[in-house]
Amino acid sequence: MSSDKATAISTEEQEILLDVARQSIRYTLAHGDRMPLVADDYPERLREKRATFVTLHLDGQLRGCIGSLEAYQPLVLDVARNAHAAAFTDPRFLPVTAAEFERLEIHISILNPAQEMQFDSQKDLIGQLRPGIDGLIIQAGNHKGTFLPSVWEQLSEPEHFLAHLKLKAGMPLEYWSPTLRVWRYTTTSFPA
């Protein structure tokens, strides 16, 4: 499910990343700005360029989720940036408040590089999906969206997973085109 590179994130490194995410949110609540962070202050593995998503839950409900699909900055910086964005700029929610902060559950997903899928029909694509394993990126023209592998917990049927991802990307439910592009990826997510 995970590449060797992703699996190499130790429990200690996971704790560091979760702490960075929490500190990023706390800093903004206290200072109204993004937390300054120097990647060189962290272990080598956390300085590798990796893409991440940070998901926030409050009382068991989604409270924010923002991420990067491509690795372009050190892992620790990506986590700090996405934690800030999930808390304060997710367009689906109002910014997190100080009263909510202590009750926030923070989850981090580190994405492994996406692989473009080859298929000749929607049925072929659906048949290739691996429920509970695959995250998907879908693109048609300017419409693009992704679902993390954790979304399979709510949408366990491949047909529903794909249909809802199309809607998220701004496509009609029944949209199909031979130019549709789909990539799959796996993640290392924590805490479990």
N, C-alpha and C positions, 0 to 999 in steps of 0.2 A: 504494500500500500504506500510506503514511503521510500524515497530514495535514500541511499547511504548518507548523502549530504544532509538531508533533513533529519534523519534519525540521529545524526551526530550531535543534535542539540540536547545537551544533558539536562537533567532535572534542575541542577543549579542554574544553568543558563536560562531555562524556562522561568524560574523564579525571578531572575534578574529582569527579564523582559516584562513579566507581569508587573513588577515593581516600577519599571520605567513607564509603563502605560498608566498606572495609577498616579505616579508622581506628575506625569504630563498633565493629567486632568486637574489634579490638586493645585499645581502651579498656576494654571490659567484661572481657576476659581479665586485664588489669592491675589494674583497680580494682573489679571486681565490680558495677558499676553502669552505667547508660546514659551515653553520652558527651553532655555538654552541648553544645548547638549553637545558634547564633544565625543565623537565616536572613538577616538584614540584612548579614551578613559576606560574602555570596555574590552573584555577578552576578544581575541582574534576572531573566533567563530562568529561573534556578534557584530563584527565589522564587515563581514562578507556581504556583498550585494544580494539581497533577497527581497521578494515581494511578500507582503503580509496583508491580512485583514484583521481589524480589531472589532469585535462585536460586544456590545454592552447590553446587559439585561437588568431590569429593575423589577423586583417582585415577580420574577418568572416571565416577564414580558420583554420583547425586544425594545431597546431604548436608543439604539444607534448601531450602525454598522458601516464602516468605510474601509476601503483598502486599495491596494495597488495590484494590478494584474501582471506588471512586468517589473523585474528587479532593476532599480536605477540608483539606489543609495544603500548605505550600510543598514543591515537588519535592525539594529538598535534605533537608528534614526527613523526608519520606516514605521516601526512600532510606535514611537513617540508621536510622530506626525499623524498616524491613523487613529491613535487613541484620542488625540486632541480633536481631530475632525469628526470622529464618531460621537463625541460628547457635545460638540459645539456647532458643527456645520452640517450635520446630516439633514437634508431638506425635509425629511418626513417628520422631524421632531423639533420641539423647542430646545434651546440649549439646556444642558444638565445644570441643576441648581446645587448649591452647597448642601441643602437639606437632603438631596437625593444621593449625594456622593458616597457616603458610608455604606449605602445599601446596594451600590452598583456591583454587579458581577461582571468581570472582564474575562473575555475569551480571546485568544490569539490563534490565528491560523497562518502558518508559514506555507506559502505555495511552492510546489515544485514546478519546474518549467512546463508550460502547456505544450501539448502535441496536437497538431491539426489532424482531424479525423477525415477519413475518406469514406464516402457513402454515395449510393446512387438513387436513394429514395428516402422518404421520411421513415418508412417501415424498416429499412436497412439501418438507418441511424438509431432508431429506437432499440433495435435488436442488439446494437453494440454497446449500449449504455450499461454501466455497472452500478446498480443502486447501492448507495452507502459508501461508494468509493470515489466516483467521479465528481469533480466540480466541472461545470461547463461554461464556456464562453460562446455566445452565439452572435453572429454579425450578418446583417443584410444592409448594404449601403451604409447610411449614417446611423442605422439602428444597431445598438450593441448592448449586451447585458451579460451578467454572470450570476450563477448560483454556486455557492460553496457546497462541498459534499454534505455538510450538516443539514442542508435544506431537504435532503432525502427523508429526514425524520418527520417532516410535515407532508411531503409529497412523495410517497414511497413507490408509486407506479411510474415507470418511465414515460408513458404517454402524458400523464399529468405534469410531471417534472418539466418536460420539454414545452408543453403548452403554456404553463405559467411563466417559464423563462422567456418565451416569445412575447407574452404580454408585458413583462417587466422591461423588455428591450424596446417596447413601443410598436411591436408588430401585431397584426391581427392574429387571433387564436389559430385560425386554419392556414396561416401563411405558409407557402412553400415555394421555393425557387431553386433551380439548379445552381444558382450562384450563392446560395446560403453557405456560410462558412461556420464551422463549429470546431472548437478546440476542447480537449479534456485535460484536466490536471488533477493531481492529488495534493493533499495537505497533511501537515503535521499540526495537530490542534491540541491546545491545552488551556486550562486544566481539562482533564478527561471528563 
